Amino acid sequence: MFRWVRGAVLGISAVSATFLWIFPAVSLWLGSCFRNFSSFSYFFGDFSGYFAVVRIMSI
């Protein structure tokens, strides 16, 4: 079980690292959002608008 979980974690880490290597602007944007709590609240506000659009489109 431990090997399976470790393999999954390493696989996800490899995919994330590759994605951030290809798209470095994403890591810069996320870094600026999680710098402190007030930045996190700005980050959450952006996503709440996206969720509202998705919910309206699914109705």
N, C-alpha and C positions, 0 to 999 in steps of 0.2 A: 504493500500500500504506500509506504513512504517513497519508494522509487517512482511509483506512478505519479504521486503528487509533485515530487521534485522535478520529474520530467515535464509535467504540465507547466509548472512555474518557470522553468528554464525556457520552454518553448514560447510561452507568452512574453517573457522578457526579451527573447531574441526578435520576435515580431515587433514588439514595441520599439526596440532599439533601431531596427531597420527602418521602421516608419519615421521615427524622429530623425534618422540620418538622411532620409530622402526629403523630408519636409521639415527643415530646421525652424521655420517660422512658427510651426505649431508649438514647439518646445519653448520658444521665446514668449509666445502668447500665454501659454499655461503658466510659465514661471512668473509672469507679471500678475496673473490672476491670484496665485496662491502665495504671494509675498507676505501678506498679512490678512487679518480677518476682514478688514474693510474692502480689500481687493476681492476677497472671496465673495462678498455680498454683491459686488458688481458682476462677477462671473455668474452667480446664480440668477441675477436679474436678466442677463442675456438669454440664458437657457429657458427661463420661464416664458418668455415671448415665443420661443421656438416650440415649446410644448403646447402653447395655446393654439398656434397655427396647425400643428399636427392634430390636435383634438378636434378643431373645427373641420378640418378636411376629412376626418374619419366619420363625422356625423352624416 
